[in-house]
Amino acid sequence: MGIRVMNQLLILVLLQCLRSVEAAPTWPSSVDELEDIMMLNTGYRARGFANAVTPCSAGAGPGRVTAAEFIRTAFHDMATANVYQGTGGLDASIVFELNNGGGDNIGQAFPTSLTYFAPYLSSRSSMADIIAMSMYTAVRGCGGPVIPVKTGRVDATEAGPPGVPLPQNSLFTFQNQFARTGFDSTQMIQVVACGHTLGGVHAENFPQIVPVGSAPNDVKQFDNTAKFDNKIATDYVSGQSTDPLVVGPSQAARRASDLLVFNSDDNATITTMTDPTYFTNTCKFLLQKMIDVVPAGVTLTEPIVPYDIKPVALQLTLQSGGSEIQFAGEIRVRTTTRPASQISSVQIVYKDRTGGGSNKISATQKGTAAGFDDSFTFYSFSARISSQSSISTFNVLITLASGATETYDNNGSGYPMQDTVMLQAPQSCVTDSNGQKLLTVTAAVRLPATSADLVLSLKVPRDVITPELQTQTVAMTQKTIVGPYNIVTGTYLLDASQAQNTKFDISAGQAKDTFKSTADLGTTCVPLGVSSSSSSSPSSSSFSSSSSSSSSSSSSSISSNRASTGSTLSTSRISTSSTSPTTSQQPSPPPSPTSTPSQPGYLYQGCYTDSTSAR
């Protein structure tokens, strides 16, 4: 049986790798925010999501292992799924399931993990997707395989039914619980082994298994290594297990659940898991399968892969007098297989708003960043272009030290820009207002358009551990005409807590300037025509673009009923009166691994090698 199962698994892994041999992502994409969170662990523009699992032994207190808690949170969120009814799965319903008097989700692992995830919640990163990504981060951060992460999960709006496997359950109950979530009896054994390679049992939560005072820090670890490996299996098969769910008080207390599960087929499956390659490949496949259990009607994207070239923080800004637009931003270049030392120059080659021309802007190296498996170098640029001819798309031209050149054209479509509506960051600000924060957003809307909407994505506290996302729409007011643009303004009163975590879009018809952050705005709105140093360089933390709505990133749905994929995102609209615009003077224009690496940590593992090979 072991050979048959292994052959089936290898075929599935091979098919998974073959499916991953695809064109590079087309920018912008709905995965862009999550790709940043996933890829940028350290360095310039680091998102820091992996900090909590670096090193693998890191934890929120003595005896705690954050990587194990991430994995446990993902499993418990998924474990109430019913694949026959198409309900539940990895949908972040666990945020509503922590106040059930203990029950399925006892212990500090869950509130600690969800509190850590909460700052990453946005209109482009659902809590369910963040929980799924934490599986990748925990496993990879501990030297395990690359778990492919798809996106598009929809957050539940209520608790799911009980049904997480508990140590006191019978084998029949375990088998039925796993079958309900889509895993057969063999996969049940494998998932338990994969999940219990990290972490342990806490006396505070399970005193019948680990009596208080019987272990250091009142925690008994599953094995004695702080890494993602198969020692949980090798120790068990060799009779040397220290797993508290195999040996010790759990047996007399009838809570030796790992022993019950592993022995359910006379140890046949757990014995196959003593092979390190088989263990790695099995866990890679099954842990992805686990995080891909979602309610019926939820459609997941292809797995996230890193961009070779990714525009970052692009912004068009109308300049004094209206005859020029500043075009600024950064280009992120993946340097995993081609180091930055081999790059002589990076240039933006753009076309005007009619699709003509071939104008070049040079970029300079700004900083470097790294993830578990990839490295990146950022190149910054800023230039003034004519507001009349403006810009529509651009390509990126890389010249190597050898003299060879590489042109990146975003899979043939060019990197899109739109100049119909543009945030005017220097004229926008967040100011104090009687204990609250007044957000003022100014935008330039290209004539003949005369109106725009400010669309805010607000984090609103509620009676569970993570906030709710609510949408507020504000009709912006016309102020003046500068060159070929109407200048419009919208205001909104924020709570103090929202001043640093609110995202917003500006829309004018089908055109949008999207995913801007209040954290990037200053405390003074500078009148148009007054110089502002803040307008001369791209934001250090914004990950938005001025791409047209026809190719802009689609936002993840954030709130939906558990058994439905229809969004129930809270929205409202605020209207303000308009004033007649005035005209300003126009001054003169100024393959899956074949063996388990012996090295720990972040070394290459998975199906990808470079920009042209499978990932």
Summary of the structure (lengths in Angstrom):
residues: 615
radius of gyration: 26.5
end to end distance: 30.1
largest distance: 88.4
contacts: 2128
relative contact order: 0.14
helix: 25%
strand: 25%
